[in-house]
Amino acid sequence: MIIPAVIVLAAAGGAIAQAGGEPAAAGGGASIYNAKCALCHGQSLQGGGGPTLKSAAFKAKWGSAGVDGLADFIARSMPPAADPPLEVGTAKALASYLLAENGVGAQPADGQAEASSPALAPAPAAFVDDIYRAAGERLKAVAARLRPVTDMMLRHEAGDDWLVWRGSTNALGYSQLSQINRSNVGRLRPIWSKSLGSSTNGIGPLEHDGVIFLHGGGHITALDALTGDTIWKREDKAVPRGLSQPRGMALYGDALYASTVDNHLMALDARTGALRWDKVIGDKNSLTSAPLVANGRVFQGGAVCFGKGMRCFMAAFDAKSGEELWRFDTIPGDNAPGAESWGGAPASERGGAGVWTAPSYDYANDQIVFGTGNTYLVNTLLKKDPGKPEAALYTNSTLKLDARTGKLAWHFQHFPGDVWDEDWAFERMIVKDPRGSGRQVAMSMGKLGVLEALDIKSGKYLWSYDYGIQDIITAIDPVTGAKTVNLHKIPGEGRITKACPFAAGVRNWPATSYDPRSGVLFIPALDSCMEVTIDSSNIAGSVWKVTPRPGSGNKFGRVTAVDLRTGKTLWENSRRAPEASAVLATAGGLLFEGSRDRWFRALDSGTGETLWQTRLNDTPNSFPITYAVQGRQYVAIVTGGGTYQDNFVAHLTPEIEASTGGPALWVFAVDGGDDETGRLSWFERLWAAIRNALGLGA
């Protein structure tokens, strides 16, 4: 939950230090597991993003090691990128619980684990003088300049500000800024950096009127975008060390909207961090995506529905009061349309269809469009006919809902019967059809590396593009979009099936970027395959292992530019290190991206040539953004903290160190004075001011 105390430097003229240890081991093994492990391994140890921890295989491997042996492994390795690592007492309580759940030994009662370290002593009182007061007043003035965010600002491609997760409500991940461009990007330099605390990454910063907002390191923080100085900071106790936070937040009016992994949705005063409202909107699932706010409503999806009977959802709330307006379950109930697609399985045996990323907004029709993930309950899909998985609505689908009522306008299921964990849960880009039909379309690429375009009004299938790595789908009907699956790729009990790509996908949470001027899509890709089998003792069913793809030359990372008007690849960069960040295209002819080996780059978006690169302190595991303040353009990215790749693909490149520290924010700009080094001319500044006044961005 969220601790209500807010640390406000500007408003109070001084900072109040908040101190505390990690979530107490005294909570017992079950409590520790729920706080630190359930997000990846499931509420019932059934597995999910991480493997199952309750199985015959687990018992055989760890039963003889005893509490001490398992605790030693946990303390050294889990959770990934934990900083600092778990204490011995905490690890022993967790190990005892896991072994007891597998029928080995006895679990200590709640409260019998060793206590964690005592809370830190209060910091000494700050020395308050005129310099200290002036610093507070300066930051207070920065926050006071924040303008209310309007729908007009949100619906255009990002300009001076980066107001939503992918820059605009149509989720293109594209910026109109061109001050940093091909001619001067070689002089890009770090301006400031800031450590954020202990957590994993996947962080999507926002920026508005010179203030950066982040949710990471166990805090929601507002920073001066020019200096990195903290304006205010709010502690998020839902993020214990080693766990993740939702990938972003949203700005609307004078409020900042944030969700937490323990199912809170909040509205904060953007200038001070003061709480406006706080609602618990989920139960056993978790919130991992940024909210979207448009037309006075907050839209938030629920994910991590790994267990049987767990339903993910999309819900809408009043932006001012937090009142829930409607809720749509992404797994239909027994009497709802779509229930028949589960092969007779009761609601208690269905699950999944997580909403892992924020929706996009169709302002023309006052509707939202979003995607869902797979079911995870593979045994349910194969129960009726092991050779023909059930479709399982609304998994792997694009859904369009009326933003006022939550009524389903249409749906399209991209990949029915997914038993490989190749979901279609990522950003939905709303654009004019690059193939020239004149329609507005919703485009999205799933893990298979197949991108599909749907008519935004009707949901009618229009066309597909296949990246070329997957070998599960053999044909796509050009009229309906129906898929023909290679039956030899369907995994079975007791046999190993080889398939491409690996379950992490050709693409995953690192988002694509689309240039609406050229019709070019930029894709951060992983080149890999897997061995997969079915284990009926595992609640999720499928068990997989990543392998190199034959013919890849053991180059696992790719950045590719595809002209969607023709479907042709314009250029491709292949490298050994897998991609770690989302990609960001700009009107300056640049594409920003980062890889697991700590390199952050600017490529020529027309040719793929590397124009600038720098090696950072840690992996750039996040969503890069760009913004402009006082006539100067900046680029920002968060490094460190670790992501799913440290679990799933790290052993493909054992020479590359996994992220070891907490996340840090890096901000770059072109050094020096005027035009040639990246500042706007007087005319460009005037034109930007006019466009901002009209709500059109830079």
Stockholm file with secondary structure:
# STOCKHOLM 1.0

chainA/1-698         MIIPAVIVLAAAGGAIAQAGGEPAAAGGGASIYNAKCALCHGQSLQGGGGPTLKSAAFKAKWGSAGVDGLADFIARSMPPAADPPLEVGTAKALASYLLAENGVGAQPADGQAEASSPALAPAPAAFVDDIYRAAGERLKAVAARLRPVTDMMLRHEAGDDWLVWRGSTNALGYSQLSQINRSNVGRLRPIWSKSLGSSTNGIGPLEHDGVIFLHGGGHITALDALTGDTIWKREDKAVPRGLSQPRGMALYGDALYASTVDNHLMALDARTGALRWDKVIGDKNSLTSAPLVANGRVFQGGAVCFGKGMRCFMAAFDAKSGEELWRFDTIPGDNAPGAESWGGAPASERGGAGVWTAPSYDYANDQIVFGTGNTYLVNTLLKKDPGKPEAALYTNSTLKLDARTGKLAWHFQHFPGDVWDEDWAFERMIVKDPRGSGRQVAMSMGKLGVLEALDIKSGKYLWSYDYGIQDIITAIDPVTGAKTVNLHKIPGEGRITKACPFAAGVRNWPATSYDPRSGVLFIPALDSCMEVTIDSSNIAGSVWKVTPRPGSGNKFGRVTAVDLRTGKTLWENSRRAPEASAVLATAGGLLFEGSRDRWFRALDSGTGETLWQTRLNDTPNSFPITYAVQGRQYVAIVTGGGTYQDNFVAHLTPEIEASTGGPALWVFAVDGGDDETGRLSWFERLWAAIRNALGLGA
#=GR chainA/1-698 SS CEEEEEEEHHHHSSCCCCCCCSSCGGGHHHHHHHHHTHHHHCTTSCCSSSCCSSSHHHHHHHTTTHHHHHHHHHHHHSSTTCSSCCCHHHHHHHHHHHHHHTTSSCCCCTTCSCCCCCCCCCCCCCCCCHHHHHHHHHHHHHHHTCCCBCHHHHTSCBSSCBCSTTSSTTCCCEECCCSSCTTTGGGEEEEEEEECCSSCCCCCCEEETTEEEEEETTEEEEEETTTCCEEEEEEETTCCTTCCCCSCCEEEBTEEEEECTTSEEEEEETTTCCEEEEEECCSSSBCCSCCEEETTEEEEECBCCCSTTCBCEEEEEETTTCCEEEEEESSCCTTSTTGGGGTTCCGGGCCBCCCCSCCEEETTTTEEEEECCCCSCHHHHHSSCTTSCCCCTTTTEEEEEETTTCCEEEEEESSSSCCSCCCCCSCCEEEECTTSCCCEEEEEECTTSEEEEEETTTCCEEEEEECSCCCSEEEECTTTCCEEECGGGSCBBTBCEEESSCTTCSSCSSCCEEETTTTEEEEEEECCEEEEEECTTSTTCEEEEEECCTTSTTCCEEEEEEETTTTEEEEEEEESSCBCSCCEEETTSEEEEEBTTSEEEEEETTTCCEEEEEECSSCCCSCCEEEEETTEEEEEEEECSCCTHHHHTGGGSTTSCCCCSCCEEEEEEECSSSGGGSBCCHHHHHHHHHHHHTTCCC
#=GC SS_cons         CEEEEEEEHHHHSSCCCCCCCSSCGGGHHHHHHHHHTHHHHCTTSCCSSSCCSSSHHHHHHHTTTHHHHHHHHHHHHSSTTCSSCCCHHHHHHHHHHHHHHTTSSCCCCTTCSCCCCCCCCCCCCCCCCHHHHHHHHHHHHHHHTCCCBCHHHHTSCBSSCBCSTTSSTTCCCEECCCSSCTTTGGGEEEEEEEECCSSCCCCCCEEETTEEEEEETTEEEEEETTTCCEEEEEEETTCCTTCCCCSCCEEEBTEEEEECTTSEEEEEETTTCCEEEEEECCSSSBCCSCCEEETTEEEEECBCCCSTTCBCEEEEEETTTCCEEEEEESSCCTTSTTGGGGTTCCGGGCCBCCCCSCCEEETTTTEEEEECCCCSCHHHHHSSCTTSCCCCTTTTEEEEEETTTCCEEEEEESSSSCCSCCCCCSCCEEEECTTSCCCEEEEEECTTSEEEEEETTTCCEEEEEECSCCCSEEEECTTTCCEEECGGGSCBBTBCEEESSCTTCSSCSSCCEEETTTTEEEEEEECCEEEEEECTTSTTCEEEEEECCTTSTTCCEEEEEEETTTTEEEEEEEESSCBCSCCEEETTSEEEEEBTTSEEEEEETTTCCEEEEEECSSCCCSCCEEEEETTEEEEEEEECSCCTHHHHTGGGSTTSCCCCSCCEEEEEEECSSSGGGSBCCHHHHHHHHHHHHTTCCC
//
